[in-house]
Amino acid sequence: MADPFADQVIKKIGQAGGLYHRLILLVGPAGSGKTKALQEVHNRQGVPLINVNLELTQRMLDLTGKQRALQVPKLLGDIIDKVDGDIVLLDNIEILFDILLKLDPLRLLQNISRLKTIVAAWNGSIDKKQITYAIPDHPEYRRYPIRDFLVVTLEAKT
């Protein structure tokens, strides 16, 4: 049985091709099916799927805290550049929100989505005008207006 969220992602990938920022965010809380949808797209379309936490932490092991904060955008760019094809799926992006790295995760994703279509799992919520990451009292909490990216919304499974 086909995953309806994967179908939505594939449709959005087709829509993203002509955009300046070819970024698609799969937005939903933990357990809502983001990883499953990305895996299904990977299996059906042969699109590369990257575990961002794993790839970045392996590359940051020998760096100091200051070097990590400075190098993450380049490291992520290098990871994306080495992938064949024009579409990349990103899962487990939590490291981008680490407060010690002092990054703007959405801006970083938008920047890398200028050269390739990026589909990223976003652990958070969405309303009509804004997207959030984490909950308001969490140190990694972020809130952004919805613009310059496409969205697939997933609801928590009951």
C-alpha positions, 0 to 999 in steps of 0.5 A: 500500500502506497504511503499518501505522505510519500505521494504528496512529497513526490508531487511537491518535488515536481512543483519545486523544480521551478522555484528559487528555493527548491525546499520542501519541509515534511512538518510533523511531530515525532512519530507522525511518519516523516521518516517512513515517507522519506524512506518510501520516496527513496525506495520508489524514486531512487532519491538519496536519503541522508541521515544529517545527524550521523553524517555531520557528527562523523565529520565534526569529531575532530573539530573544536566547538568554535570550528564546528559552528563555523564549518557546519554550513560547508560540511553540509554543503559538501555532503549534499554536493557529493550526492548524485542527482538533483534531489536529496532527502534529509532526515534527522536534522536535529543537529542543525538546531543545536544552540551551540552551533548558532545556526539558522537552520531554515536559512541553511536549508534554503541556501543549499536548496538553490542548487538541488531540490531538498526534502527535509523532515522538520520536527514541529508544527505548522499553522496558517502563517508560521512553522515552528520547531520544538515547543516554546520553552525548549532551548532549540525552539524556532518560529518562521513565517511560511515563505520560500519553501513548500510544505507537506504536513503530517499529523501524529498517528493515533 
